[in-house]
Amino acid sequence: MSDAQQRITELVKSNEVLLFMKGTTSFPQCGFSGRAIQILKACGVDPKNIKAVNVLEDDGIRQGIKEFSNWPTIPQLYIKGEFIGGSDIMMEMYESGELAKTLGTSAA
């Protein structure tokens, strides 16, 4: 297992809400990452409680997460170690109420 894969595994295991994204929760660097943060906020998640990994700062993580999840795009959301998906799937789950249920929150 590569160093990047080991770091990704550790991050996924040790964070309840983990978002691999472009930029930070306060300064997303792409529209999809920004949308992912807004969806999580709408579900009642405090941005301080989101572990965000800026893939723009680490090319190993940026490429490695795509292999790790077998998902080609970023952002990628993990909740309690489970891969959820990208911003489109997050939006579908938000609209159905499933995301708030998975997060254990009630939508604001």
C-alpha positions as CSV (number, residue, x, y, z in Angstrom):
1,M,0.0,0.0,0.0
2,S,1.4,3.4,-0.9
3,D,2.0,6.1,1.6
4,A,-0.9,8.2,0.2
5,Q,-3.2,5.1,0.5
6,Q,-2.2,4.6,4.1
7,R,-2.8,8.2,4.9
8,I,-6.2,8.1,3.2
9,T,-7.1,4.9,5.1
10,E,-6.2,6.5,8.4
11,L,-8.1,9.7,7.7
12,V,-11.2,7.7,6.7
13,K,-11.1,5.6,9.8
14,S,-10.4,8.4,12.3
15,N,-12.9,11.1,11.2
16,E,-16.7,10.9,11.5
17,V,-17.4,13.5,8.7
18,L,-14.5,13.6,6.1
19,L,-14.6,15.6,2.9
20,F,-11.9,15.4,0.3
21,M,-12.3,18.7,-1.5
22,K,-10.5,21.4,-3.5
23,G,-9.8,24.2,-1.1
24,T,-11.0,24.6,2.5
25,T,-14.4,24.7,4.2
26,S,-14.1,28.5,4.5
27,F,-12.6,29.0,1.0
28,P,-13.7,26.2,-1.5
29,Q,-11.7,26.3,-4.7
30,C,-14.3,24.8,-7.0
31,G,-18.0,25.0,-7.3
32,F,-18.6,21.3,-6.5
33,S,-16.6,21.6,-3.3
34,G,-18.5,24.7,-2.3
35,R,-21.8,23.0,-3.0
36,A,-20.7,20.0,-0.8
37,I,-20.0,22.3,2.1
38,Q,-23.3,24.1,1.7
39,I,-25.2,20.8,1.6
40,L,-23.5,19.7,4.8
41,K,-24.3,23.0,6.5
42,A,-27.9,22.6,5.3
43,C,-28.0,19.3,7.1
44,G,-27.0,21.0,10.3
45,V,-23.3,20.1,10.3
46,D,-21.0,22.7,11.8
47,P,-18.1,23.3,9.3
48,K,-15.8,23.0,12.4
49,N,-16.9,19.4,12.7
50,I,-16.0,18.6,9.1
51,K,-12.5,17.2,8.5
52,A,-11.7,18.6,5.1
53,V,-8.7,17.5,3.2
54,N,-7.5,20.0,0.5
55,V,-6.4,17.8,-2.4
56,L,-4.8,20.7,-4.1
57,E,-2.1,20.7,-1.4
58,D,-1.1,17.0,-1.9
59,D,-1.0,15.4,-5.4
60,G,-0.6,11.9,-3.8
61,I,-3.9,12.3,-2.0
62,R,-5.5,13.9,-5.0
63,Q,-4.8,10.9,-7.2
64,G,-4.9,8.4,-4.4
65,I,-8.4,9.2,-3.3
66,K,-9.7,8.4,-6.7
67,E,-8.2,5.0,-6.6
68,F,-9.2,4.4,-2.9
69,S,-12.9,5.0,-3.6
70,N,-12.9,4.0,-7.2
71,W,-14.6,7.3,-7.9
72,P,-13.1,9.7,-10.5
73,T,-14.1,13.1,-9.2
74,I,-13.6,15.3,-6.2
75,P,-15.2,16.2,-3.8
76,Q,-15.7,12.9,-2.0
77,L,-17.6,12.6,1.3
78,Y,-17.1,9.9,3.9
79,I,-19.3,9.5,6.9
80,K,-18.3,7.1,9.7
81,G,-15.8,5.5,7.4
82,E,-18.3,4.9,4.6
83,F,-17.9,6.4,1.2
84,I,-21.0,8.4,0.3
85,G,-20.2,10.0,-3.0
86,G,-19.7,13.4,-4.6
87,S,-21.7,16.6,-4.6
88,D,-24.4,15.2,-7.0
89,I,-25.1,12.2,-4.8
90,M,-24.9,14.4,-1.7
91,M,-27.6,16.7,-3.2
92,E,-29.9,13.7,-4.0
93,M,-29.5,12.4,-0.5
94,Y,-30.1,15.8,1.0
95,E,-33.3,16.3,-1.0
96,S,-34.6,12.9,0.1
97,G,-33.6,13.5,3.8
98,E,-31.3,10.5,3.7
99,L,-28.1,12.6,4.2
100,A,-29.3,14.2,7.4
101,K,-30.4,10.7,8.6
102,T,-26.9,9.3,7.8
103,L,-25.2,12.2,9.5
104,G,-27.5,11.8,12.5
105,T,-28.7,15.4,12.2
106,S,-32.0,17.1,11.4
107,A,-31.9,19.3,8.4
108,A,-32.0,23.0,9.4
